[in-house]
Amino acid sequence: MLHAFLVLVVFTAPADTIPVPVAAPETPAAAAPAAPTHAPRNMVADSMVLDKSNRELTLFYRGIQVYRYSVALGTNPIGDKIGRGDGRTPEGLFFIESRNPESKYHLSLRISYPDALHRARAARRGLAAGGDIMIHGLPTAFAAVGALHRQQDWTEGCIAVTNDEIEEIWRAVPNGARILIRP
Protein backbone atom coordinates (compact mmCIF):
# COMPACT_ATOMS: atom_id res chain seq x y z
CA MET A 1 0.00 0.00 0.00
CA LEU A 2 1.32 3.39 -0.95
CA HIS A 3 1.25 6.04 1.74
CA ALA A 4 1.79 9.74 1.27
CA PHE A 5 3.63 11.68 3.91
CA LEU A 6 3.67 15.40 4.44
CA VAL A 7 6.94 16.63 5.80
CA LEU A 8 7.01 19.98 7.50
CA VAL A 9 10.41 21.53 7.99
CA VAL A 10 10.69 24.43 10.36
CA PHE A 11 13.77 26.60 10.34
CA THR A 12 14.54 28.65 13.39
CA ALA A 13 16.92 31.52 13.78
CA PRO A 14 18.45 32.97 16.90
CA ALA A 15 16.21 35.65 18.41
CA ASP A 16 18.77 38.39 17.82
CA THR A 17 18.73 37.79 14.03
CA ILE A 18 14.96 38.08 13.57
CA PRO A 19 14.04 41.59 12.45
CA VAL A 20 11.46 43.23 14.67
CA PRO A 21 9.58 46.26 13.36
CA VAL A 22 9.95 49.34 15.52
CA ALA A 23 6.36 50.42 14.95
CA ALA A 24 3.81 48.70 12.79
CA PRO A 25 2.03 51.13 10.48
CA GLU A 26 -1.61 51.57 11.32
CA THR A 27 -3.83 50.39 8.52
CA PRO A 28 -7.53 51.08 8.78
CA ALA A 29 -9.79 48.13 8.00
CA ALA A 30 -11.12 49.94 4.94
CA ALA A 31 -7.62 49.93 3.42
CA ALA A 32 -7.38 46.12 3.42
CA PRO A 33 -6.79 44.77 -0.08
CA ALA A 34 -9.96 43.86 -1.93
CA ALA A 35 -10.54 40.35 -3.24
CA PRO A 36 -9.62 40.04 -6.90
CA THR A 37 -12.51 40.47 -9.29
CA HIS A 38 -10.76 38.74 -12.20
CA ALA A 39 -8.40 35.83 -12.46
CA PRO A 40 -4.81 36.62 -13.42
CA ARG A 41 -4.38 36.94 -17.18
CA ASN A 42 -1.66 34.30 -17.21
CA MET A 43 -3.66 31.75 -15.17
CA VAL A 44 -3.37 28.15 -16.37
CA ALA A 45 -5.66 25.29 -15.38
CA ASP A 46 -5.54 21.59 -16.21
CA SER A 47 -8.76 20.42 -14.55
CA MET A 48 -12.05 21.70 -13.15
CA VAL A 49 -14.67 20.68 -10.62
CA LEU A 50 -18.25 21.88 -10.87
CA ASP A 51 -20.15 21.63 -7.60
CA LYS A 52 -23.76 21.93 -8.77
CA SER A 53 -25.25 22.31 -5.29
CA ASN A 54 -23.06 25.36 -4.58
CA ARG A 55 -23.14 26.65 -8.19
CA GLU A 56 -19.32 26.85 -8.19
CA LEU A 57 -16.84 26.01 -10.93
CA THR A 58 -13.31 25.63 -9.55
CA LEU A 59 -10.23 25.57 -11.76
CA PHE A 60 -7.14 23.62 -10.70
CA TYR A 61 -3.56 23.41 -11.86
CA ARG A 62 -1.65 20.30 -10.75
CA GLY A 63 -4.19 19.75 -7.98
CA ILE A 64 -4.01 23.29 -6.60
CA GLN A 65 -7.03 25.55 -6.81
CA VAL A 66 -6.29 28.55 -9.01
CA TYR A 67 -9.69 30.23 -9.29
CA ARG A 68 -13.39 29.80 -8.56
CA TYR A 69 -16.45 31.08 -10.43
CA SER A 70 -20.12 31.27 -9.51
CA VAL A 71 -22.30 29.83 -12.27
CA ALA A 72 -25.85 29.34 -13.48
CA LEU A 73 -26.96 25.85 -14.51
CA GLY A 74 -29.78 24.18 -16.38
CA THR A 75 -33.36 25.11 -15.48
CA ASN A 76 -33.82 21.76 -13.70
CA PRO A 77 -30.43 21.42 -11.96
CA ILE A 78 -31.09 18.67 -9.42
CA GLY A 79 -30.02 15.21 -10.54
CA ASP A 80 -28.03 13.84 -13.45
CA LYS A 81 -29.02 14.55 -17.04
CA ILE A 82 -31.49 11.92 -18.29
CA GLY A 83 -32.08 13.04 -21.85
CA ARG A 84 -32.46 15.86 -24.32
CA GLY A 85 -34.69 18.68 -23.12
CA ASP A 86 -34.72 17.80 -19.42
CA GLY A 87 -32.98 21.05 -18.41
CA ARG A 88 -30.41 19.19 -16.29
CA THR A 89 -26.66 19.71 -16.17
CA PRO A 90 -25.00 16.27 -16.42
CA GLU A 91 -22.97 14.71 -13.63
CA GLY A 92 -19.79 12.66 -13.98
CA LEU A 93 -16.25 12.93 -15.25
CA PHE A 94 -15.88 14.55 -18.66
CA PHE A 95 -13.28 16.54 -20.57
CA ILE A 96 -13.19 19.66 -22.74
CA GLU A 97 -13.39 18.29 -26.27
CA SER A 98 -13.55 21.48 -28.31
CA ARG A 99 -14.21 25.21 -28.28
CA ASN A 100 -16.43 27.51 -30.30
CA PRO A 101 -15.19 31.09 -30.81
CA GLU A 102 -18.36 31.89 -32.81
CA SER A 103 -20.79 30.74 -30.11
CA LYS A 104 -24.04 32.68 -29.74
CA TYR A 105 -23.12 32.67 -26.03
CA HIS A 106 -19.96 34.75 -26.55
CA LEU A 107 -17.45 31.85 -26.30
CA SER A 108 -18.05 28.22 -25.39
CA LEU A 109 -16.10 25.16 -24.33
CA ARG A 110 -17.76 21.86 -25.28
CA ILE A 111 -17.94 19.18 -22.58
CA SER A 112 -17.66 15.55 -23.72
CA TYR A 113 -21.26 14.74 -22.80
CA PRO A 114 -22.84 12.30 -23.57
CA ASP A 115 -20.42 9.58 -22.60
CA ALA A 116 -21.21 5.88 -23.11
CA LEU A 117 -22.94 5.59 -19.72
CA HIS A 118 -25.30 8.49 -20.41
CA ARG A 119 -26.07 7.28 -23.95
CA ALA A 120 -26.92 3.78 -22.66
CA ARG A 121 -29.07 5.14 -19.81
CA ALA A 122 -31.02 7.39 -22.20
CA ALA A 123 -31.45 4.55 -24.72
CA ARG A 124 -32.90 2.24 -22.03
CA ARG A 125 -35.56 4.90 -21.44
CA GLY A 126 -36.18 5.39 -25.15
CA LEU A 127 -34.70 8.90 -25.07
CA ALA A 128 -32.00 10.76 -26.94
CA ALA A 129 -29.15 11.59 -24.54
CA GLY A 130 -28.85 15.13 -25.84
CA GLY A 131 -25.58 16.95 -26.27
CA ASP A 132 -24.05 20.38 -26.80
CA ILE A 133 -23.29 20.80 -23.11
CA MET A 134 -20.99 23.79 -22.83
CA ILE A 135 -19.32 26.17 -20.45
CA HIS A 136 -20.30 29.50 -21.97
CA GLY A 137 -20.86 33.21 -21.53
CA LEU A 138 -23.97 35.26 -22.20
CA PRO A 139 -25.73 35.98 -25.47
CA THR A 140 -24.87 39.39 -26.93
CA ALA A 141 -28.35 40.77 -26.19
CA PHE A 142 -27.93 39.94 -22.46
CA ALA A 143 -24.20 40.63 -21.98
CA ALA A 144 -24.95 43.77 -19.93
CA VAL A 145 -26.78 41.64 -17.35
CA GLY A 146 -23.36 40.38 -16.21
CA ALA A 147 -23.26 38.56 -12.87
CA LEU A 148 -26.99 39.09 -12.30
CA HIS A 149 -27.62 36.15 -14.65
CA ARG A 150 -26.70 33.87 -11.74
CA GLN A 151 -29.83 34.76 -9.80
CA GLN A 152 -31.67 32.05 -11.70
CA ASP A 153 -30.68 28.80 -13.43
CA TRP A 154 -31.54 29.46 -17.07
CA THR A 155 -29.57 27.21 -19.45
CA GLU A 156 -30.71 24.00 -21.13
CA GLY A 157 -28.08 22.08 -19.16
CA CYS A 158 -24.97 24.15 -19.78
CA ILE A 159 -22.74 25.97 -17.30
CA ALA A 160 -23.02 29.75 -17.69
CA VAL A 161 -20.60 32.43 -16.54
CA THR A 162 -20.22 36.10 -17.46
CA ASN A 163 -18.50 37.05 -20.71
CA ASP A 164 -15.42 38.31 -18.87
CA GLU A 165 -15.25 35.02 -16.97
CA ILE A 166 -15.57 32.81 -20.07
CA GLU A 167 -12.70 34.79 -21.60
CA GLU A 168 -10.56 33.94 -18.55
CA ILE A 169 -11.59 30.29 -18.63
CA TRP A 170 -11.08 30.13 -22.42
CA ARG A 171 -7.47 31.34 -22.03
CA ALA A 172 -6.70 29.12 -19.02
CA VAL A 173 -8.26 25.77 -19.90
CA PRO A 174 -6.93 23.68 -22.80
CA ASN A 175 -8.82 21.09 -24.82
CA GLY A 176 -8.51 17.77 -23.03
CA ALA A 177 -8.76 19.27 -19.53
CA ARG A 178 -10.91 17.13 -17.23
CA ILE A 179 -14.08 18.40 -15.60
CA LEU A 180 -15.73 16.57 -12.73
CA ILE A 181 -19.37 17.57 -12.33
CA ARG A 182 -20.70 16.72 -8.87
CA PRO A 183 -24.29 16.87 -7.61
C-alpha positions as CSV (number, residue, x, y, z in Angstrom):
1,M,0.0,0.0,0.0
2,L,1.3,3.4,-0.9
3,H,1.3,6.0,1.7
4,A,1.8,9.7,1.3
5,F,3.6,11.7,3.9
6,L,3.7,15.4,4.4
7,V,6.9,16.6,5.8
8,L,7.0,20.0,7.5
9,V,10.4,21.5,8.0
10,V,10.7,24.4,10.4
11,F,13.8,26.6,10.3
12,T,14.5,28.7,13.4
13,A,16.9,31.5,13.8
14,P,18.5,33.0,16.9
15,A,16.2,35.6,18.4
16,D,18.8,38.4,17.8
17,T,18.7,37.8,14.0
18,I,15.0,38.1,13.6
19,P,14.0,41.6,12.4
20,V,11.5,43.2,14.7
21,P,9.6,46.3,13.4
22,V,10.0,49.3,15.5
23,A,6.4,50.4,14.9
24,A,3.8,48.7,12.8
25,P,2.0,51.1,10.5
26,E,-1.6,51.6,11.3
27,T,-3.8,50.4,8.5
28,P,-7.5,51.1,8.8
29,A,-9.8,48.1,8.0
30,A,-11.1,49.9,4.9
31,A,-7.6,49.9,3.4
32,A,-7.4,46.1,3.4
33,P,-6.8,44.8,-0.1
34,A,-10.0,43.9,-1.9
35,A,-10.5,40.4,-3.2
36,P,-9.6,40.0,-6.9
37,T,-12.5,40.5,-9.3
38,H,-10.8,38.7,-12.2
39,A,-8.4,35.8,-12.5
40,P,-4.8,36.6,-13.4
41,R,-4.4,36.9,-17.2
42,N,-1.7,34.3,-17.2
43,M,-3.7,31.8,-15.2
44,V,-3.4,28.1,-16.4
45,A,-5.7,25.3,-15.4
46,D,-5.5,21.6,-16.2
47,S,-8.8,20.4,-14.5
48,M,-12.0,21.7,-13.1
49,V,-14.7,20.7,-10.6
50,L,-18.3,21.9,-10.9
51,D,-20.2,21.6,-7.6
52,K,-23.8,21.9,-8.8
53,S,-25.2,22.3,-5.3
54,N,-23.1,25.4,-4.6
55,R,-23.1,26.6,-8.2
56,E,-19.3,26.8,-8.2
57,L,-16.8,26.0,-10.9
58,T,-13.3,25.6,-9.5
59,L,-10.2,25.6,-11.8
60,F,-7.1,23.6,-10.7
61,Y,-3.6,23.4,-11.9
62,R,-1.7,20.3,-10.7
63,G,-4.2,19.7,-8.0
64,I,-4.0,23.3,-6.6
65,Q,-7.0,25.6,-6.8
66,V,-6.3,28.5,-9.0
67,Y,-9.7,30.2,-9.3
68,R,-13.4,29.8,-8.6
69,Y,-16.4,31.1,-10.4
70,S,-20.1,31.3,-9.5
71,V,-22.3,29.8,-12.3
72,A,-25.9,29.3,-13.5
73,L,-27.0,25.9,-14.5
74,G,-29.8,24.2,-16.4
75,T,-33.4,25.1,-15.5
76,N,-33.8,21.8,-13.7
77,P,-30.4,21.4,-12.0
78,I,-31.1,18.7,-9.4
79,G,-30.0,15.2,-10.5
80,D,-28.0,13.8,-13.5
81,K,-29.0,14.6,-17.0
82,I,-31.5,11.9,-18.3
83,G,-32.1,13.0,-21.9
84,R,-32.5,15.9,-24.3
85,G,-34.7,18.7,-23.1
86,D,-34.7,17.8,-19.4
87,G,-33.0,21.1,-18.4
88,R,-30.4,19.2,-16.3
89,T,-26.7,19.7,-16.2
90,P,-25.0,16.3,-16.4
91,E,-23.0,14.7,-13.6
92,G,-19.8,12.7,-14.0
93,L,-16.2,12.9,-15.3
94,F,-15.9,14.6,-18.7
95,F,-13.3,16.5,-20.6
96,I,-13.2,19.7,-22.7
97,E,-13.4,18.3,-26.3
98,S,-13.5,21.5,-28.3
99,R,-14.2,25.2,-28.3
100,N,-16.4,27.5,-30.3
101,P,-15.2,31.1,-30.8
102,E,-18.4,31.9,-32.8
103,S,-20.8,30.7,-30.1
104,K,-24.0,32.7,-29.7
105,Y,-23.1,32.7,-26.0
106,H,-20.0,34.8,-26.5
107,L,-17.5,31.9,-26.3
108,S,-18.0,28.2,-25.4
109,L,-16.1,25.2,-24.3
110,R,-17.8,21.9,-25.3
111,I,-17.9,19.2,-22.6
112,S,-17.7,15.5,-23.7
113,Y,-21.3,14.7,-22.8
114,P,-22.8,12.3,-23.6
115,D,-20.4,9.6,-22.6
116,A,-21.2,5.9,-23.1
117,L,-22.9,5.6,-19.7
118,H,-25.3,8.5,-20.4
119,R,-26.1,7.3,-24.0
120,A,-26.9,3.8,-22.7
121,R,-29.1,5.1,-19.8
122,A,-31.0,7.4,-22.2
123,A,-31.4,4.5,-24.7
124,R,-32.9,2.2,-22.0
125,R,-35.6,4.9,-21.4
126,G,-36.2,5.4,-25.1
127,L,-34.7,8.9,-25.1
128,A,-32.0,10.8,-26.9
129,A,-29.2,11.6,-24.5
130,G,-28.8,15.1,-25.8
131,G,-25.6,17.0,-26.3
132,D,-24.1,20.4,-26.8
133,I,-23.3,20.8,-23.1
134,M,-21.0,23.8,-22.8
135,I,-19.3,26.2,-20.4
136,H,-20.3,29.5,-22.0
137,G,-20.9,33.2,-21.5
138,L,-24.0,35.3,-22.2
139,P,-25.7,36.0,-25.5
140,T,-24.9,39.4,-26.9
141,A,-28.4,40.8,-26.2
142,F,-27.9,39.9,-22.5
143,A,-24.2,40.6,-22.0
144,A,-25.0,43.8,-19.9
145,V,-26.8,41.6,-17.3
146,G,-23.4,40.4,-16.2
147,A,-23.3,38.6,-12.9
148,L,-27.0,39.1,-12.3
149,H,-27.6,36.2,-14.7
150,R,-26.7,33.9,-11.7
151,Q,-29.8,34.8,-9.8
152,Q,-31.7,32.1,-11.7
153,D,-30.7,28.8,-13.4
154,W,-31.5,29.5,-17.1
155,T,-29.6,27.2,-19.4
156,E,-30.7,24.0,-21.1
157,G,-28.1,22.1,-19.2
158,C,-25.0,24.1,-19.8
159,I,-22.7,26.0,-17.3
160,A,-23.0,29.7,-17.7
161,V,-20.6,32.4,-16.5
162,T,-20.2,36.1,-17.5
163,N,-18.5,37.0,-20.7
164,D,-15.4,38.3,-18.9
165,E,-15.3,35.0,-17.0
166,I,-15.6,32.8,-20.1
167,E,-12.7,34.8,-21.6
168,E,-10.6,33.9,-18.5
169,I,-11.6,30.3,-18.6
170,W,-11.1,30.1,-22.4
171,R,-7.5,31.3,-22.0
172,A,-6.7,29.1,-19.0
173,V,-8.3,25.8,-19.9
174,P,-6.9,23.7,-22.8
175,N,-8.8,21.1,-24.8
176,G,-8.5,17.8,-23.0
177,A,-8.8,19.3,-19.5
178,R,-10.9,17.1,-17.2
179,I,-14.1,18.4,-15.6
180,L,-15.7,16.6,-12.7
181,I,-19.4,17.6,-12.3
182,R,-20.7,16.7,-8.9
183,P,-24.3,16.9,-7.6
